Amino acid sequence: MGMYSKLPEALEEVDVIVAGGGSAGCIIASRLCDADPNLSVLLVESGTNNYNDPNIVHPAFVFSYIMPGSKYTNFYRGSRSDILNGRELILPTGGVLGGGSSINMVLYSRAQRSDIDGWKTPGWSADELLHYMRKLETYHGLGNKDRHGYDGPIHVSDDVYRAEKWDEDFMKSIKRAGWPEIKDMNDLDHINGATRTMRYVDSEGKRQDTAHRYLHPRLQDGKHPNLHVLIESRVERVLFEGQRAVGVTYIPNSSFHPSSGNLSRTVQARKMVVVSCGTVGTPLVLQRSGVGDSEVLKRAGVPLVADVPGVGRDYEDHQIMIYGYKTDLAPEETLDALNTGRLDSKALIANKDKILGWNSLDIQCKLRPSEADVTELGPEFRELWDREFKNKPDKAWQMLIPIQCFPGDPTGFPVGQYSSVATYPLFPLSRGYVHITGPGLDDQPDFNLGFLSNKMDMKNHLWGYKKQREIMRRLESYRGEIAELHPPFSLGSKAACAATSGPLGDVVDIEYTADDDAIIDRWVHEHVDTAWHPVGSCKMLPRENMGAVDPALNVYGVENLKVADLSILPTNVGSNPHNTAMAIGEKASDVLIQELGLRK
């Protein structure tokens, strides 16, 4: 039993290998070792240990994780995109034990009923998945008790730290813009308004990642000698005997073991291999193992084990835009002082300052356009709306999240307190792919995020820009836009950015011209980025529909190999996807326990 950065030589074989110690993988390994003390489980994670790391457990440090060189993050470089004016997008993903749950924004955000039921997958209805959503959480908020859990490992709370005055200001503003406040937007059914956010933190403001809440307690309680965790080791590929998965090969992660060389080691799995390396990592592991599109594998020089064309196809992600605003907020109402070093982080930790439990996200909005908006967006959009959204009142079109700090590197900007707004289409139509280009771990993948490849997504960005700006202009704390973080409208345009010394008072909506719309369009193409929400590269669909796994998470064409992470989503979810990832972990655990005959 234990955690290792180098596996003991004697540990050559276990019953189950879980490749990837992220949001779902930590849950699966923990639940399996609970189910049978005689079942040996090995979890292999490429990143380092996160245990009691202050940069992890305190959510206020979240913006440091995406800085270049972060030891907690994997950065995948996308291919050059002509659509995005030649840019190469960078996707940050969890590169530490706990995966995304260790570095995300700790925002409690669930999918909607129609999102999940829309998968049309046996065993994966919204009501069936709700069981696992409830199982994983201890909820401390408002809402119907039959929609939430109250004795799970992950605490969900909201009362550690908030900018309460600003919260009230925003709620008044969005009501003026035509949307209501919703008490609980995470009950699967209610949207089209704003809700005060809940967070994955406990009563002390500590992050509730799946490593700390599932894995570490079992490593430390002396009751789970069957649980083994190997960190700082990269899974190279799954091993097969014929079509049967029998183990994995891995190499030490050179980021932590620079002198280890690239010698691979093998560990055998007697019963099952579960790949849980994330939406980018999982298809790459499968393809390096010989499972994927035969043409992709042939070009990469990898022998074919199973021709599964759906592996790595139809990648999806939320396309984010962030806009900045000047405010008259007090220093304690934003994270700017912490982010710019005006607050001493070591002193905050020593004093157990409550701001450390804050993610600067107090409000979340899931919005739908009005009928007038739909008409204004044109007949092509009307057809899409009527087909996909109109008769699904719980299906949001746009996510809008205010953030209480400067959105990015503040170097060169005046010291102050800023707000920003993140907007993104919840169901973009653009699709990408992720494919290997060679057999090795360090062969740069062919990774196309596909952003804005479908022109309909731009309609959402155009609508989102205009709506978020009207909401922000109605805030009492509004003092103008940060012009450098908005489209460069001409000086004569009514949309031109301007500073103000006080609230605007009686606000009239901005009138945008066709030229203004064109400027917004160009700005989005130049600045759209990833929301770090990749899903759907190994979809749980029929094989003939470009699926990679069946409803029991079995990879097509092989045996004893499953996938359990966000790569399996048949279609996107109208939320931040972390809650769905954890629910997949709980559901996959039950599937495995049943198949392995461990349920008593």
Long-range contacts (C-beta under 8 A, 24 or more apart in sequence): 1-219, 1-224, 1-225, 1-226, 1-227, 1-228, 2-219, 2-228, 2-229, 3-49, 3-219, 3-229, 3-230, 3-231, 4-228, 4-229, 4-230, 4-231, 5-230, 5-231, 5-232, 5-233, 5-252, 5-256, 5-257, 6-252, 7-228, 7-230, 7-233, 7-265, 7-267, 11-42, 11-228, 11-267, 12-266, 12-267, 12-268, 13-247, 13-267, 13-268, 13-269, 13-270, 14-40, 14-41, 14-42, 14-228, 14-267, 14-268, 14-269, 14-270, 15-39, 15-40, 15-41, 15-269, 15-270, 15-271, 15-272, 16-40, 16-41, 16-42, 16-269, 16-271, 16-272, 16-273, 16-274, 16-592, 16-596, 17-41, 17-42, 17-44, 17-247, 17-248, 17-267, 17-269, 17-272, 17-273, 17-274, 18-42, 18-43, 18-44, 18-274, 18-276, 19-44, 19-235, 19-238, 19-248, 19-273, 19-274, 19-275, 19-276, 19-277, 19-285, 20-44, 20-45, 20-46, 20-99, 20-235, 20-275, 20-276, 20-277, 20-278, 20-281, 20-282, 20-565, 21-45, 21-47, 21-97, 21-98, 21-99, 21-211, 21-215, 21-229, 21-231, 21-276, 22-94, 22-98, 22-99, 22-100, 22-101, 22-210, 22-276, 22-277, 22-278, 22-565, 22-581, 23-94, 23-98, 23-99, 23-100, 23-101, 23-209, 23-210, 23-565, 23-578, 23-581, 23-582, 23-585, 24-210, 24-276, 24-564, 24-565, 24-566, 24-581, 24-582, 24-584, 24-585, 24-588, 25-99, 25-274, 25-276, 25-564, 25-565, 25-585, 26-97, 26-98, 26-99, 26-101, 26-210, 26-211, 26-214, 26-215, 26-585, 27-136, 27-210, 27-214, 27-582, 27-585, 27-586, 27-588, 27-589, 28-274, 28-276, 28-564, 28-585, 28-588, 28-589, 28-592, 29-214, 29-215, 29-227, 29-229, 30-214, 30-215, 30-218, 30-227, 31-214, 31-585, 31-586, 31-589, 31-590, 31-593, 32-589, 32-592, 32-593, 32-596, 32-598, 33-218, 33-224, 33-226, 33-227, 34-218, 34-224, 35-589, 35-593, 35-596, 35-598, 35-599, 36-226, 36-596, 36-598, 37-223, 37-224, 37-225, 37-226, 38-226, 39-226, 39-596, 39-598, 40-226, 40-228, 41-226, 41-227, 41-228, 42-228, 42-229, 42-230, 42-267, 42-269, 43-215, 43-227, 43-228, 43-229, 43-230, 44-230, 44-233, 44-235, 44-248, 44-250, 44-267, 45-97, 45-229, 45-230, 45-231, 45-232, 45-233, 46-74, 46-95, 46-232, 46-233, 46-234, 46-235, 46-253, 47-71, 47-72, 47-74, 47-94, 47-95, 47-96, 47-97, 47-99, 47-231, 47-232, 47-253, 48-72, 48-96, 48-97, 48-231, 48-232, 48-256, 49-96, 49-97, 49-231, 50-96, 50-97, 50-98, 50-102, 50-209, 50-211, 50-212, 51-97, 51-211, 51-212, 51-216, 54-349, 56-96, 56-98, 56-102, 56-103, 56-207, 56-209, 57-206, 57-207, 57-212, 58-205, 58-206, 58-207, 58-349, 58-356, 58-357, 59-105, 59-106, 59-199, 59-201, 59-205, 59-207, 59-356, 59-357, 59-358, 59-359, 60-335, 60-338, 60-348, 60-355, 60-356, 60-357, 60-358, 60-359, 60-360, 61-345, 61-356, 62-103, 62-104, 62-105, 62-106, 62-359, 63-335, 63-339, 63-405, 65-92, 65-103, 66-92, 66-532, 70-95, 71-95, 71-96, 71-255, 72-96, 72-102, 72-103, 73-103, 74-281, 76-280, 76-445, 76-447, 77-444, 77-447, 78-432, 78-447, 78-448, 78-449, 79-446, 79-447, 79-448, 81-448, 81-449, 81-451, 83-451, 83-452, 83-453, 83-525, 84-451, 84-452, 84-525, 84-526, 84-528, 85-525, 85-526, 87-526, 89-449, 89-451, 89-529, 89-530, 90-530, 91-280, 91-317, 91-447, 91-449, 91-530, 91-532, 91-534, 92-530, 92-532, 93-278, 93-279, 93-280, 93-281, 93-532, 93-534, 94-278, 97-211, 97-215, 97-229, 97-231, 98-209, 98-210, 98-211, 98-212, 98-215, 99-210, 99-278, 100-278, 100-532, 100-578, 100-581, 101-200, 101-207, 101-208, 101-209, 101-210, 101-211, 101-578, 101-581, 101-582, 102-207, 102-209, 102-211, 104-532, 104-576, 104-578, 105-359, 105-361, 105-576, 106-199, 106-200, 106-201, 106-207, 106-208, 106-359, 107-197, 107-199, 107-200, 107-359, 107-361, 107-364, 107-401, 107-576, 107-578, 108-156, 108-186, 108-197, 108-198, 108-199, 108-200, 108-579, 109-186, 109-364, 109-575, 109-576, 109-578, 109-579, 110-186, 110-187, 110-188, 110-575, 110-579, 110-580, 111-188, 111-573, 111-574, 111-575, 111-577, 111-579, 111-580, 112-188, 112-189, 112-191, 112-394, 112-395, 112-396, 112-573, 112-574, 112-575, 113-188, 113-189, 113-394, 114-392, 114-394, 114-395, 115-395, 115-571, 115-572, 115-573, 115-574, 115-575, 116-188, 116-573, 118-570, 118-571, 119-540, 119-569, 119-570, 119-571, 120-570, 121-540, 121-551, 121-570, 122-551, 123-551, 123-552, 124-540, 124-551, 124-587, 126-188, 129-583, 129-587, 130-188, 132-582, 132-583, 132-586, 132-587, 132-590, 133-579, 133-583, 135-586, 136-582, 136-583, 136-585, 136-586, 139-198, 140-198, 140-203, 141-184, 141-198, 142-183, 142-184, 143-183, 143-184, 143-186, 143-187, 144-184, 144-187, 147-184, 147-186, 147-187, 147-188, 148-186, 148-187, 153-208, 153-213, 153-214, 154-200, 154-208, 154-210, 154-213, 154-582, 155-200, 155-201, 155-202, 155-203, 155-208, 156-198, 156-199, 156-200, 156-208, 157-198, 157-199, 157-201, 157-202, 157-203, 158-196, 158-197, 158-198, 158-199, 160-199, 160-201, 160-203, 160-204, 160-205, 160-354, 160-357, 160-358, 161-205, 161-354, 161-355, 161-357, 161-358, 162-196, 162-358, 162-362, 163-329, 163-332, 163-333, 163-334, 163-362, 163-404, 165-333, 166-329, 166-333, 166-362, 166-404, 166-419, 166-477, 167-196, 167-362, 167-363, 169-475, 169-476, 169-477, 170-194, 170-362, 170-363, 170-402, 170-471, 170-475, 171-196, 171-363, 172-474, 172-476, 173-471, 173-472, 173-474, 173-475, 174-365, 174-471, 176-474, 176-507, 177-467, 177-470, 177-471, 177-474, 178-370, 179-365, 179-367, 185-364, 185-366, 188-394, 189-394, 190-394, 191-366, 191-367, 191-368, 191-393, 191-394, 191-395, 191-396, 191-574, 192-366, 192-367, 192-368, 192-393, 192-396, 193-365, 193-366, 193-367, 194-363, 194-364, 194-365, 195-363, 195-364, 195-365, 196-362, 196-363, 197-361, 197-362, 197-363, 197-364, 199-357, 199-359, 199-361, 200-578, 201-357, 204-352, 204-357, 205-354, 205-356, 205-357, 205-358, 206-357, 210-582, 210-585, 232-256, 232-257, 234-441, 235-275, 235-277, 235-285, 236-264, 236-288, 236-441, 237-285, 237-288, 237-289, 237-290, 238-273, 238-275, 238-285, 238-286, 238-289, 238-291, 238-561, 239-266, 239-268, 239-289, 240-289, 240-290, 240-305, 240-558, 243-305, 243-306, 243-557, 243-558, 243-559, 244-558, 244-559, 244-560, 245-269, 245-272, 245-273, 245-558, 245-559, 245-560, 245-561, 246-273, 246-560, 247-273, 248-273, 251-441, 269-560, 271-560, 271-596, 272-560, 272-561, 272-562, 272-592, 272-595, 272-596, 273-560, 273-561, 273-562, 274-561, 274-562, 274-563, 274-564, 274-588, 274-592, 275-555, 275-561, 275-562, 275-563, 275-564, 275-565, 276-563, 276-564, 276-565, 276-585, 277-565, 278-534, 278-565, 278-566, 278-567, 279-315, 279-434, 279-534, 279-535, 279-536, 279-537, 279-538, 279-565, 279-566, 279-567, 280-434, 280-445, 280-447, 280-534, 280-537, 282-537, 282-538, 282-563, 282-565, 282-567, 283-311, 283-312, 283-434, 283-435, 283-537, 283-538, 283-548, 283-567, 284-312, 284-434, 284-436, 284-445, 286-311, 286-312, 286-538, 286-548, 286-555, 286-563, 287-311, 287-312, 287-435, 287-436, 288-436, 288-439, 288-440, 288-441, 291-555, 291-557, 291-558, 291-561, 292-435, 292-436, 293-435, 296-435, 296-436, 297-436, 299-437, 300-435, 300-436, 300-437, 300-438, 300-439, 300-443, 301-438, 301-439, 302-436, 302-439, 305-557, 305-558, 306-555, 306-556, 306-557, 306-558, 307-557, 308-543, 308-548, 308-555, 308-556, 308-557, 309-546, 310-538, 310-539, 310-541, 310-543, 310-545, 310-546, 310-547, 310-548, 310-556, 311-537, 311-538, 311-548, 312-433, 312-434, 312-435, 312-537, 312-538, 313-431, 313-433, 313-537, 313-539, 313-546, 314-431, 314-432, 314-433, 314-536, 314-537, 314-539, 314-546, 315-431, 315-432, 315-433, 315-434, 315-448, 315-449, 315-450, 315-534, 315-536, 315-537, 316-428, 316-431, 316-432, 316-534, 316-535, 316-536, 316-569, 316-571, 316-572, 317-428, 317-432, 317-449, 317-451, 317-530, 317-531, 317-533, 317-534, 317-535, 318-399, 318-424, 318-425, 318-426, 318-428, 318-530, 318-531, 318-533, 318-572, 319-424, 319-425, 319-428, 319-430, 319-451, 319-452, 319-457, 319-461, 319-528, 319-529, 319-530, 319-531, 320-422, 320-423, 320-424, 320-528, 320-529, 320-530, 320-531, 321-422, 321-423, 321-424, 321-461, 321-464, 321-465, 321-524, 321-527, 321-528, 321-529, 322-403, 322-407, 322-408, 322-420, 322-421, 322-422, 322-423, 322-485, 322-529, 323-407, 323-420, 323-421, 323-423, 323-465, 323-468, 323-469, 323-472, 323-481, 323-485, 323-486, 324-406, 324-407, 324-408, 324-418, 324-419, 324-420, 324-481, 324-482, 324-484, 324-485, 324-486, 325-418, 325-419, 325-420, 325-421, 325-472, 325-478, 325-479, 325-480, 325-481, 325-482, 326-416, 326-418, 326-478, 326-479, 326-480, 326-481, 326-482, 326-499, 327-416, 327-417, 327-418, 327-419, 327-475, 327-477, 327-478, 327-479, 328-417, 328-477, 328-479, 329-404, 329-417, 329-419, 329-477, 330-417, 331-417, 333-404, 333-417, 334-360, 334-404, 334-405, 334-417, 334-418, 334-419, 335-360, 335-404, 335-405, 336-405, 336-406, 336-410, 336-415, 336-416, 336-417, 336-418, 339-405, 339-406, 339-410, 340-410, 340-415, 342-415, 360-403, 360-404, 360-405, 361-401, 361-402, 361-403, 361-404, 362-402, 362-404, 363-401, 363-402, 364-399, 364-400, 364-401, 365-398, 365-399, 365-400, 365-401, 366-396, 366-398, 366-399, 366-400, 366-426, 366-574, 366-575, 367-396, 367-397, 367-398, 367-399, 367-400, 367-467, 368-395, 368-396, 368-397, 368-398, 369-397, 369-398, 369-463, 373-463, 377-459, 377-463, 378-459, 380-456, 381-456, 381-459, 384-456, 388-427, 395-427, 395-574, 396-426, 396-574, 397-425, 397-426, 397-427, 397-460, 398-423, 398-424, 398-425, 398-426, 398-460, 398-463, 398-464, 398-467, 399-423, 399-424, 399-425, 399-426, 399-574, 399-575, 400-464, 400-467, 400-468, 400-471, 402-472, 406-482, 407-485, 408-485, 413-482, 418-482, 419-472, 419-475, 419-477, 420-485, 421-468, 421-471, 421-472, 422-531, 423-461, 423-464, 423-465, 423-467, 423-468, 424-464, 424-531, 425-457, 425-460, 425-461, 425-464, 426-572, 426-573, 426-574, 426-575, 427-571, 427-572, 427-574, 428-454, 428-457, 428-460, 428-572, 429-454, 429-456, 429-457, 430-454, 430-457, 433-537, 434-537, 449-530, 451-528, 451-530, 452-524, 452-525, 452-528, 458-521, 458-524, 461-520, 461-524, 461-528, 462-517, 462-520, 462-521, 462-524, 465-520, 465-524, 466-510, 466-512, 469-510, 470-507, 470-509, 470-510, 473-504, 473-507, 473-510, 474-504, 474-507, 475-503, 476-503, 477-503, 478-503, 478-504, 486-523, 487-516, 487-519, 487-520, 487-522, 487-523, 488-519, 488-523, 489-516, 489-519, 490-515, 490-519, 533-576, 533-577, 534-566, 535-566, 535-567, 535-569, 535-572, 535-573, 535-577, 536-566, 536-567, 536-568, 536-569, 536-570, 536-571, 536-572, 537-567, 538-563, 538-567, 538-568, 539-567, 539-568, 539-569, 539-570, 540-568, 540-569, 540-570, 541-570, 552-591, 552-595, 553-588, 553-591, 562-588, 562-591, 562-592, 564-588
